[in-house]
C-alpha cells in the first residue's frame, strides 16, 4: 500500500504512509469499548425474536475470517 503507483491509482496522498494497524486509532476504539465481542452471546435474544442478520466475514480477512464464525 505504500507503493507510489498504488497510491496514485487509489487517489491517495503520496506523502501519507500506510500502516496496517495504527495503534493510536486502535487505542481510541478500545477505550470506547469497541473491541471484539462474542456476538453470538449478544445476538441470541434478537435471533430468537426472529431478527434476520448477515454475518459478513471473508476467507481473506485476517482479523475476522470465516473460520472464526463457524
C-alpha positions, 0 to 999 in steps of 0.5 A: 500500500505504500507503493507510489503507483498504488497510491496514485491509482487509489487517489491517495496522498503520496506523502501519507504512509500506510500502516496496517494497524495504527495503534493510536486509532486502535487505542481510541476504539478500545477505550470506547469499548469497541473491541471484539465481542462474542456476538453470538452471546449478544445476538441470541435474544434478537435471533430468537425474536426472529431478527434476520442478520448477515454475518459478513466475514471473508476467507481473506480477512485476517482479523475476522475470517470465516473460520472464526464464525463457524 
